[in-house]
Amino acid sequence: MLCACSSGEQFKFEEPPQSPDSLATRDFSASGLSSRTTAEWEPKFDETQVEQAESTLKEALSLNYEEARALLGRLEYQRGNFDAALQVFQGIDIKGLTPRMIKAIAERIKHRKPRSKADIVVSNVMSLHSVSLLLEAILLKARSLEELGECIEAAKECRIILDTVESALPNGMPEGIGEDCKLQEMFHKALELLPRLWIKAGFLDEAVAAYRRALVKPWSLEPQRLASVEKDLATILLYGGVEVSLSSQQQVWGKTTPANSIEEAIHLLVILMSKVAIGEIDWDAEIMDHLTFALSVTGMFELLADHVEQILPGIYSRDERWYFLALCFSAAGHYEVALNLLRKACGSSEANHRPHFPSFLLGAKLCSLDPRHAHEGINFSRKVIELAKHQNEHFLTQGHKYLGICYGAAARISVLDSERSIFQRESLDSLNRAAVNGNDDLEAIFNLGLENAIQRNLDAAYNSIMTFSEMSAGSSRGWQLLALIVSALQRFNDAETIVDFALDEAGGMDQLDLLRLKAVLQIAQQQPRQAIETYRILLALIQAKKELWLQENNIDREQAFRHEALTEKKLEIETWQDLATIYTDIGSLLDAKTCVDKAQLIEFFSPRSWHIAGVVLEAQSLYREAFVSFSISLAVEPDYIPSIISTAELLMKLGMQSLPIARSFLMNALRLEPTNHDAWFNLGLISKMEGSLQQAAEFFQAAYELKLSAPVQKFK
């Protein structure tokens, strides 16, 4: 006897139920039998027909018994009796019913057409209502197992639903099935539940496969539910840490098939954003957050900016949109574009709105990277400090840091000595505040050391960079700056030791920069052969990286990390230029010319290449040609100091009548770089030639003292 309890009432079945909506009623006439009693049948059946009728009746009654267990299990599940529900569901012979369910779905949907409920079109086949009830039983069984912590078993049960329906409908779900039965609803719930069960069980690769299975065929999911599945798949691909290759059936994009999980996630998120743009689904901030992360880690910031621009008005305020775009373009290296956007976010058009603090902070940071925007950076930084005092005090350190950096840059481009002195003092004051109040802000400490080094406060610079190196656990740029400071103290051997120590820990671009610094230090120690060998190793490493990129043929990576490629190109040019300088100093002018040609082959309009070419020509006493080379160098970059000084030296060789012009060149060089000892030395020579011995002595003294504190490379 089977019992089902509901709302205090008890129903007892001595035999399987025979309600009007049961399978027996709906499918009994499948073999020519009607719902009439046996007394009404005409005695025209032979024994075969009677046996067939009895078989059909037994089959229908057995199926009604399964339906009853499905209903009882549903009641137990709704009451929260998951153990009891599971026991009831386990009594259903799903394995035996599956072939009939597959046949029923296929046949019923194949012959489906508008008709009355009394119409019976397909014979000897279960109804869709019965199939739906049994699928619901399997689904509730899976959920009961989930509630009891058996997620793997739950996933296996849930997969039975998908296998059953997919076997019956290999081309996807036709439209309109959900109008008068729950088949589609049960299937959709199973599609959504299966990957979540695998995630709970810890099988992320199975979860990815389940999500893809839900997307690979048209299962008539509502747009919002389909978008939810796509978003969930993109999320697990981005953050799950698994790589699950696409099967051959799923590689439907041909050559554009995603090569890895991140690419697949980006595909899905871009599709979702296009759906948002056309209004197919509602705006979902999480989609944009995931896309931002995915495109950021792959370096595709310009593509991210395109998607930000496509977002409909009203989602972000104007200043937020401009700030978001500025972040994208600044990350892509387009600082001028980013600054223009930030000027809008912080400009007069937004004066009536609350100041957008992040825009001012980003503006200060971007201006601190380019001396041309130093004065604008000072204004941004002051605004940051002003706003931080009232609402974001923890950003005060950042404001002072950027203010100090911008003051230092302003000092270096200042024309007036008095103004330069004020800016230098303000720079050190702001950076000291940032370093003291910044709770060990490494950037503030590093920039304080750098500014002290530029102002030739070498002891203070040394202490700051030592503190930075200890706190940053051996940052490569910290070691580089420390080596330069030590070289400015004329301790070249110690500086090379520091570089060797840093090389043991460095990798990538840092290793290449350190190798070049090591070669420059060897030149300073009068070791040209060792320096040439170091440059040879450096060029070999650069060439090996190029070949590796060509073998990978990974264009996307090259675009994503083009900044690194440009840095390598610049370093290769500098290496050939350094080699040309070495060969010029040792008198191997033919080799020097070859190295200059190599550098110009990479970048023709390089002011340093034209300058070195002029030095080589000058060493051959070809002064007119050398003057032309220096002029071309200055035409490319009017403030290139070595060419300014070399031009002045050539003018000095022409006689007394050219000395005033030479002096003006040297004064211009000192305006650009007051600590340039070569300019002071040549000014002393001019004064000596003019007979001003006292002034010449002062100039020579300045040149001597500055040379004693000059690093082998510029502090930067």
Secondary structure in CASP SS format (residue, H / E / C, confidence):
PFRMAT SS
TARGET T0000
AUTHOR 0000-0000-0000
METHOD secondary structure of the structure
MODEL  1
M C 1.00
L E 1.00
C E 1.00
A E 1.00
C E 1.00
S E 1.00
S C 1.00
G C 1.00
E E 1.00
Q E 1.00
F E 1.00
K E 1.00
F E 1.00
E C 1.00
E C 1.00
P C 1.00
P C 1.00
Q C 1.00
S C 1.00
P C 1.00
D C 1.00
S C 1.00
L H 1.00
A H 1.00
T H 1.00
R H 1.00
D H 1.00
F H 1.00
S H 1.00
A H 1.00
S H 1.00
G C 1.00
L C 1.00
S C 1.00
S C 1.00
R C 1.00
T C 1.00
T H 1.00
A H 1.00
E H 1.00
W C 1.00
E C 1.00
P C 1.00
K C 1.00
F C 1.00
D C 1.00
E H 1.00
T H 1.00
Q H 1.00
V H 1.00
E H 1.00
Q H 1.00
A H 1.00
E H 1.00
S H 1.00
T H 1.00
L H 1.00
K H 1.00
E H 1.00
A H 1.00
L H 1.00
S H 1.00
L H 1.00
N H 1.00
Y H 1.00
E H 1.00
E H 1.00
A H 1.00
R H 1.00
A H 1.00
L H 1.00
L H 1.00
G H 1.00
R H 1.00
L H 1.00
E H 1.00
Y H 1.00
Q H 1.00
R H 1.00
G C 1.00
N C 1.00
F H 1.00
D H 1.00
A H 1.00
A H 1.00
L H 1.00
Q H 1.00
V H 1.00
F H 1.00
Q H 1.00
G C 1.00
I C 1.00
D C 1.00
I H 1.00
K H 1.00
G H 1.00
L H 1.00
T H 1.00
P H 1.00
R H 1.00
M H 1.00
I H 1.00
K H 1.00
A H 1.00
I H 1.00
A H 1.00
E H 1.00
R H 1.00
I H 1.00
K H 1.00
H C 1.00
R C 1.00
K C 1.00
P C 1.00
R C 1.00
S C 1.00
K C 1.00
A C 1.00
D C 1.00
I C 1.00
V C 1.00
V C 1.00
S C 1.00
N C 1.00
V C 1.00
M C 1.00
S C 1.00
L H 1.00
H H 1.00
S H 1.00
V H 1.00
S H 1.00
L H 1.00
L H 1.00
L H 1.00
E H 1.00
A H 1.00
I H 1.00
L H 1.00
L H 1.00
K H 1.00
A H 1.00
R H 1.00
S H 1.00
L H 1.00
E H 1.00
E H 1.00
L C 1.00
G C 1.00
E C 1.00
C H 1.00
I H 1.00
E H 1.00
A H 1.00
A H 1.00
K H 1.00
E H 1.00
C H 1.00
R H 1.00
I H 1.00
I H 1.00
L H 1.00
D H 1.00
T H 1.00
V H 1.00
E H 1.00
S H 1.00
A H 1.00
L C 1.00
P C 1.00
N C 1.00
G C 1.00
M C 1.00
P C 1.00
E C 1.00
G C 1.00
I H 1.00
G H 1.00
E H 1.00
D C 1.00
C C 1.00
K C 1.00
L H 1.00
Q H 1.00
E H 1.00
M H 1.00
F H 1.00
H H 1.00
K H 1.00
A H 1.00
L H 1.00
E H 1.00
L H 1.00
L H 1.00
P H 1.00
R H 1.00
L H 1.00
W H 1.00
I H 1.00
K H 1.00
A H 1.00
G C 1.00
F C 1.00
L H 1.00
D H 1.00
E H 1.00
A H 1.00
V H 1.00
A H 1.00
A H 1.00
Y H 1.00
R H 1.00
R H 1.00
A H 1.00
L H 1.00
V H 1.00
K C 1.00
P C 1.00
W C 1.00
S C 1.00
L C 1.00
E C 1.00
P H 1.00
Q H 1.00
R H 1.00
L H 1.00
A H 1.00
S H 1.00
V H 1.00
E H 1.00
K H 1.00
D H 1.00
L H 1.00
A H 1.00
T H 1.00
I H 1.00
L H 1.00
L H 1.00
Y H 1.00
G C 1.00
G C 1.00
V C 1.00
E C 1.00
V C 1.00
S C 1.00
L C 1.00
S C 1.00
S H 1.00
Q H 1.00
Q H 1.00
Q C 1.00
V C 1.00
W C 1.00
G H 1.00
K H 1.00
T H 1.00
T C 1.00
P C 1.00
A C 1.00
N C 1.00
S H 1.00
I H 1.00
E H 1.00
E H 1.00
A H 1.00
I H 1.00
H H 1.00
L H 1.00
L H 1.00
V H 1.00
I H 1.00
L H 1.00
M H 1.00
S H 1.00
K H 1.00
V H 1.00
A H 1.00
I C 1.00
G C 1.00
E C 1.00
I C 1.00
D C 1.00
W C 1.00
D C 1.00
A H 1.00
E H 1.00
I H 1.00
M H 1.00
D H 1.00
H H 1.00
L H 1.00
T H 1.00
F H 1.00
A H 1.00
L H 1.00
S H 1.00
V H 1.00
T C 1.00
G C 1.00
M C 1.00
F H 1.00
E H 1.00
L H 1.00
L H 1.00
A H 1.00
D H 1.00
H H 1.00
V H 1.00
E H 1.00
Q H 1.00
I C 1.00
L C 1.00
P C 1.00
G C 1.00
I C 1.00
Y C 1.00
S C 1.00
R H 1.00
D H 1.00
E H 1.00
R H 1.00
W H 1.00
Y H 1.00
F H 1.00
L H 1.00
A H 1.00
L H 1.00
C H 1.00
F H 1.00
S H 1.00
A H 1.00
A C 1.00
G C 1.00
H C 1.00
Y H 1.00
E H 1.00
V H 1.00
A H 1.00
L H 1.00
N H 1.00
L H 1.00
L H 1.00
R H 1.00
K H 1.00
A H 1.00
C C 1.00
G C 1.00
S H 1.00
S H 1.00
E H 1.00
A C 1.00
N C 1.00
H C 1.00
R C 1.00
P C 1.00
H C 1.00
F H 1.00
P H 1.00
S H 1.00
F H 1.00
L H 1.00
L H 1.00
G H 1.00
A H 1.00
K H 1.00
L H 1.00
C H 1.00
S H 1.00
L C 1.00
D C 1.00
P H 1.00
R H 1.00
H H 1.00
A H 1.00
H H 1.00
E H 1.00
G H 1.00
I H 1.00
N H 1.00
F H 1.00
S H 1.00
R H 1.00
K H 1.00
V H 1.00
I H 1.00
E H 1.00
L H 1.00
A H 1.00
K C 1.00
H C 1.00
Q C 1.00
N C 1.00
E H 1.00
H H 1.00
F H 1.00
L H 1.00
T H 1.00
Q H 1.00
G H 1.00
H H 1.00
K H 1.00
Y H 1.00
L H 1.00
G H 1.00
I H 1.00
C H 1.00
Y H 1.00
G H 1.00
A H 1.00
A H 1.00
A H 1.00
R H 1.00
I H 1.00
S C 1.00
V C 1.00
L C 1.00
D H 1.00
S H 1.00
E H 1.00
R H 1.00
S H 1.00
I H 1.00
F H 1.00
Q H 1.00
R H 1.00
E H 1.00
S H 1.00
L H 1.00
D H 1.00
S H 1.00
L H 1.00
N H 1.00
R H 1.00
A H 1.00
A H 1.00
V H 1.00
N H 1.00
G C 1.00
N C 1.00
D C 1.00
D C 1.00
L H 1.00
E H 1.00
A H 1.00
I H 1.00
F H 1.00
N H 1.00
L H 1.00
G H 1.00
L H 1.00
E H 1.00
N H 1.00
A H 1.00
I H 1.00
Q C 1.00
R C 1.00
N C 1.00
L H 1.00
D H 1.00
A H 1.00
A H 1.00
Y H 1.00
N H 1.00
S H 1.00
I H 1.00
M H 1.00
T H 1.00
F H 1.00
S H 1.00
E H 1.00
M H 1.00
S C 1.00
A C 1.00
G C 1.00
S C 1.00
S H 1.00
R H 1.00
G H 1.00
W H 1.00
Q H 1.00
L H 1.00
L H 1.00
A H 1.00
L H 1.00
I H 1.00
V H 1.00
S H 1.00
A H 1.00
L C 1.00
Q C 1.00
R C 1.00
F H 1.00
N H 1.00
D H 1.00
A H 1.00
E H 1.00
T H 1.00
I H 1.00
V H 1.00
D H 1.00
F H 1.00
A H 1.00
L H 1.00
D H 1.00
E H 1.00
A C 1.00
G C 1.00
G C 1.00
M H 1.00
D H 1.00
Q H 1.00
L H 1.00
D H 1.00
L H 1.00
L H 1.00
R H 1.00
L H 1.00
K H 1.00
A H 1.00
V H 1.00
L H 1.00
Q H 1.00
I H 1.00
A H 1.00
Q C 1.00
Q C 1.00
Q C 1.00
P H 1.00
R H 1.00
Q H 1.00
A H 1.00
I H 1.00
E H 1.00
T H 1.00
Y H 1.00
R H 1.00
I H 1.00
L H 1.00
L H 1.00
A H 1.00
L H 1.00
I H 1.00
Q H 1.00
A H 1.00
K H 1.00
K H 1.00
E H 1.00
L H 1.00
W H 1.00
L H 1.00
Q H 1.00
E H 1.00
N C 1.00
N C 1.00
I H 1.00
D H 1.00
R H 1.00
E H 1.00
Q H 1.00
A H 1.00
F C 1.00
R H 1.00
H H 1.00
E H 1.00
A H 1.00
L H 1.00
T H 1.00
E H 1.00
K H 1.00
K H 1.00
L H 1.00
E H 1.00
I H 1.00
E H 1.00
T H 1.00
W H 1.00
Q H 1.00
D H 1.00
L H 1.00
A H 1.00
T H 1.00
I H 1.00
Y H 1.00
T H 1.00
D H 1.00
I C 1.00
G C 1.00
S C 1.00
L H 1.00
L H 1.00
D H 1.00
A H 1.00
K H 1.00
T H 1.00
C H 1.00
V H 1.00
D H 1.00
K H 1.00
A H 1.00
Q H 1.00
L H 1.00
I H 1.00
E C 1.00
F C 1.00
F C 1.00
S C 1.00
P H 1.00
R H 1.00
S H 1.00
W H 1.00
H H 1.00
I H 1.00
A H 1.00
G H 1.00
V H 1.00
V H 1.00
L H 1.00
E H 1.00
A H 1.00
Q C 1.00
S C 1.00
L C 1.00
Y H 1.00
R H 1.00
E H 1.00
A H 1.00
F H 1.00
V H 1.00
S H 1.00
F H 1.00
S H 1.00
I H 1.00
S H 1.00
L H 1.00
A H 1.00
V H 1.00
E C 1.00
P C 1.00
D C 1.00
Y C 1.00
I H 1.00
P H 1.00
S H 1.00
I H 1.00
I H 1.00
S H 1.00
T H 1.00
A H 1.00
E H 1.00
L H 1.00
L H 1.00
M H 1.00
K H 1.00
L C 1.00
G C 1.00
M H 1.00
Q H 1.00
S H 1.00
L H 1.00
P H 1.00
I H 1.00
A H 1.00
R H 1.00
S H 1.00
F H 1.00
L H 1.00
M H 1.00
N H 1.00
A H 1.00
L H 1.00
R H 1.00
L H 1.00
E C 1.00
P C 1.00
T C 1.00
N C 1.00
H H 1.00
D H 1.00
A H 1.00
W H 1.00
F H 1.00
N H 1.00
L H 1.00
G H 1.00
L H 1.00
I H 1.00
S H 1.00
K H 1.00
M H 1.00
E H 1.00
G C 1.00
S C 1.00
L H 1.00
Q H 1.00
Q H 1.00
A H 1.00
A H 1.00
E H 1.00
F H 1.00
F H 1.00
Q H 1.00
A H 1.00
A H 1.00
Y H 1.00
E H 1.00
L H 1.00
K H 1.00
L H 1.00
S C 1.00
A C 1.00
P C 1.00
V C 1.00
Q C 1.00
K C 1.00
F C 1.00
K C 1.00
END
